[in-house]
């Protein structure tokens, strides 16, 4: 049963990867500019030499042939070489992965903590002004694009208060603002789910029973309520992983950080197709894996979900 | 190589005196891009040359003061009368950082690597121009054959892109050689963590530098390169001591650094093609020379230099930067700022504001020009000022910021009216890339058989005076035909800590000769 379910999910994963790779290919086809020309124009290459390079890169072939080659390389696990840098794409991605992972992890931590705090607070003080404020903050986080909140954060913390570096990277202080900005955006959806879950749990018989046994209110919240609220928070993190990757691209750009986002932007600007393909496919792969793991875990925990899916 | 004798070392310390660096001296050098690919044979960025000029030696060097070519890894050379064969007599006793000996076979290996289609060279291959083949005459003599005379050949050979790499290391490391880089230069490539830092360490055995170097071996023990891609972070990094030298400081920070007791700004003019706006002579209304001349007269270049570049760049009057060999000073007289003359020319060309909307028109068409701008090199800021200045003449501008590949496509197809660009290079043959009718950057869409002939003759002529004469004619013709609006000569503003002395740059203006840099103790 589980094997069949896992097999189906794997097939879905392959489909998502194919779709992501294909969309990236089509988008690059539609972007103006000739990569061979961009690489060689300033070097004094003759038009014939540029044409030669274009043929060498396979850009003369019909789009369908290029597309087939693009997919075939991918299936064989060959990410190819960057046209701009002449280096292996896999290697380049590995080099840029740590700063992006660092940001994603720090932002997730901020998002979960902030989301839990806002959600629990709103639920426990349901109907009061605290609930309204917490919900408003959550909606603000949900609806503010990171390029906007990022600039606001730089204005406030770096320029006004002068406490934190605005851009660049290095020590942990450089990570604070980008992680706060991205984490804030993530916290919105977590807070809303947590609030709903806590409200629900508070009325459950086991919470009432715990209270009836004379446990202190803080103990009830810590042990029973928070534990059951954590599950939806983690589910949101898995669901929002794609958002996190996309947000990281924007956040890296706003805070002049190195990482996969920077790499992708440069590759798109130079029409460096192998790098674009590499970043997109690995991003999609990470997304698929995170969600697959989350779904399989949930299915294993809760047989009802398994039935529902199949 | 033997270590220098102790008394020689002592002597050199005495000779250099107080400027001698403390042992273990190191500086941090700020770069403006974090290029991933840094192999000079493969990649094309200027940033890679900043560290790697000290890692690789070239066959010849160009003296930045005199412009003469001086011996490097080649002790001397001969050029055949027809200009087709260059014979280089190589220096003996030179070893690569990995111990491999430098000889004719190493030169053959390097040229074969650069010209191999598999390497997909982005710059080095094309700098060789009409390269045909090379022969190993004996262990220390090579002869390079060209298919046609090519005057910029020595200039090309003097640049890091055609530096000599260790054949052993290249073969051993394959694709991974990108992060290894083994040459014969005064510094050894010690470590590169892409995007983070690049470290050079002094080569103690170095003894074959060109006469233009002032020291026998490097005075610094280590040079660490770090990347400051965001212009706003560059001056602060210098001021907080994170870096000792910083390239491309923004003009608005320059005065503050100059005013400090601890820093200075070394403004290095870069030879090549000035920042200039190409006017598409094939697209109405710019097919009318009077309209093009009106734009030239109607442009207050000094105002742009003051506002955007804070007077750190010289005004450009012609297509070549003033520090380039062959520069013709007479271009300075061509188009003074004269809005009255500009308006008169537009009137004469039949453009007047009949519908009173502030923009001139003719037969119901308004005088609106499409200006394409690339997002770097202060081009958007320059474009904004141009639009404001021309608005006063009654000329409308629709500006669009595009990526470099898109700019190449738009301008290549002639869909633009105006597009600014600049390119560095020490040989005036660079003009051929822009003003020859078949050139890739012929963004003015000029088709002048006489100018084509001048450019071709100059590219093959060996006498400097003859070349200078031909390039002078080209520059005057470009301005006479009003093909471009020159704006500024490019200047690299290097912010330098006053602890750092002896910073010099090669003839290209971009690449520091780190061997001569010393560090003063406080």
HADDOCK unambig.tbl for C-alpha pairs under 7 A between the chains (distance, minus, plus):
assign (segid A and resid 32 and name CA) (segid B and resid 406 and name CA) 5.41 0.50 0.50
assign (segid A and resid 33 and name CA) (segid B and resid 405 and name CA) 4.46 0.50 0.50
assign (segid A and resid 33 and name CA) (segid B and resid 406 and name CA) 4.47 0.50 0.50
assign (segid A and resid 33 and name CA) (segid B and resid 408 and name CA) 6.88 0.50 0.50
assign (segid A and resid 33 and name CA) (segid B and resid 409 and name CA) 5.35 0.50 0.50
assign (segid A and resid 34 and name CA) (segid B and resid 405 and name CA) 6.15 0.50 0.50
assign (segid A and resid 35 and name CA) (segid B and resid 405 and name CA) 6.81 0.50 0.50
assign (segid A and resid 38 and name CA) (segid B and resid 404 and name CA) 6.96 0.50 0.50
assign (segid A and resid 38 and name CA) (segid B and resid 405 and name CA) 5.14 0.50 0.50
assign (segid A and resid 39 and name CA) (segid B and resid 122 and name CA) 6.26 0.50 0.50
assign (segid A and resid 40 and name CA) (segid B and resid 122 and name CA) 5.67 0.50 0.50
assign (segid A and resid 40 and name CA) (segid B and resid 123 and name CA) 6.96 0.50 0.50
assign (segid A and resid 41 and name CA) (segid B and resid 440 and name CA) 6.64 0.50 0.50
assign (segid A and resid 43 and name CA) (segid B and resid 122 and name CA) 6.93 0.50 0.50
assign (segid A and resid 43 and name CA) (segid B and resid 123 and name CA) 4.97 0.50 0.50
assign (segid A and resid 43 and name CA) (segid B and resid 126 and name CA) 6.14 0.50 0.50
assign (segid A and resid 43 and name CA) (segid B and resid 127 and name CA) 6.99 0.50 0.50
assign (segid A and resid 44 and name CA) (segid B and resid 126 and name CA) 5.84 0.50 0.50
assign (segid A and resid 44 and name CA) (segid B and resid 127 and name CA) 6.96 0.50 0.50
assign (segid A and resid 44 and name CA) (segid B and resid 433 and name CA) 6.69 0.50 0.50
assign (segid A and resid 45 and name CA) (segid B and resid 126 and name CA) 5.34 0.50 0.50
assign (segid A and resid 47 and name CA) (segid B and resid 440 and name CA) 6.95 0.50 0.50
assign (segid A and resid 85 and name CA) (segid B and resid 36 and name CA) 6.00 0.50 0.50
assign (segid A and resid 85 and name CA) (segid B and resid 37 and name CA) 4.23 0.50 0.50
assign (segid A and resid 85 and name CA) (segid B and resid 43 and name CA) 6.44 0.50 0.50
assign (segid A and resid 86 and name CA) (segid B and resid 37 and name CA) 6.31 0.50 0.50
assign (segid A and resid 86 and name CA) (segid B and resid 42 and name CA) 6.99 0.50 0.50
assign (segid A and resid 87 and name CA) (segid B and resid 37 and name CA) 6.44 0.50 0.50
assign (segid A and resid 256 and name CA) (segid B and resid 230 and name CA) 6.55 0.50 0.50
assign (segid A and resid 269 and name CA) (segid B and resid 403 and name CA) 6.33 0.50 0.50
assign (segid A and resid 270 and name CA) (segid B and resid 405 and name CA) 6.51 0.50 0.50
